[in-house]
Amino acid sequence: MGISEHIIHPIAPVYDKHSRVLILGTLPSPASRAVGFYYGHKQNMFWPLLAGLFGEPTPADVAARKAFALRHHIALWDVLKEGDIMGAADSSIKNAVVNDFAPIFKLADIQAVFCTGKTALKYYNEFAFLKTQKAAIYLPSTSPANRAAQMKPEFMAAWRRILDFSA
């Protein structure tokens, strides 16, 4: 059993007035915190998957990833503002505090909210839905820990739903 660490979310949300899709994780992983951007683990499939969906090369660095997201009308953030977590294990989260999504919804015309992973969806549904009034759509995790599920056709089918809202 690892040691729990209290994390206060260190990465600003990515969005602008053209954002139509909001993709939410739970809390940034140690790798994401180290690079200062979302889905920063080298084996995480998030960026290669999105690049494939949009028929583009995988963005290689933080600036390219941010530009990619905004160009495709995608806002990025996490459900939680802070919490206690062991490593990157969402199942270990305790003392969770949910982010305030009002600034994003006030500026952007968010058409769909997607949560990457069951824990993100759980926290969003329990603590954010009543305020946003936008139902979240579950997306299977792109984490290296979810590699077996990523080989199934339903994994890609779930992620393709983003295309319905991002144009």
NORHU-V387027 format. One line per field, one symbol per residue. phi: phi as a letter, one per 20 degrees, with the letter a starting at -180 (. if undefined). psi: psi as a letter, one per 20 degrees, with the letter a starting at -180 (. if undefined). burial: + if it has 24 or more other ideal C-beta (glycine too) atoms within 12 Angstrom, else -. A space follows every 10 residues. Layout:
BEGIN
phi = ???
psi = ???
burial = ???
END
This chain:
BEGIN
phi = .eefceddge dffdabfefc cddceebffg ffffembfle fgefegffff gffemcfffe cgfffffggf fdmdecacfe earebemdeg fefclfcefe egffffedef ebdddeoffg fgffffcdgg eeldfedfcf fefgfdgfff eegfffffff fgffdef
psi = prpqppppoi pqqoraiiph poppafqprh gghhikrqli phipjgghgg gghjkrqpph rgghgggggh hjkpqpaqhp hrrpqocjnh iiprlqpqqo ighghggqmo hqpppnqhgg gghghhihgh hhkoqqpppq qjqhikhghi iqhhghgghh hhhhii.
burial = ------+-+- +-+++---++ +++++++++- -++-+-++++ +--+++++++ +-++----+- ----++-+++ -+++++++++ +++-+-++++ --+--+-++- +--++--+-+ ++++++++++ +++++-++-- -+-+-+++++ +++--+---+ -------++- +++-++-
END
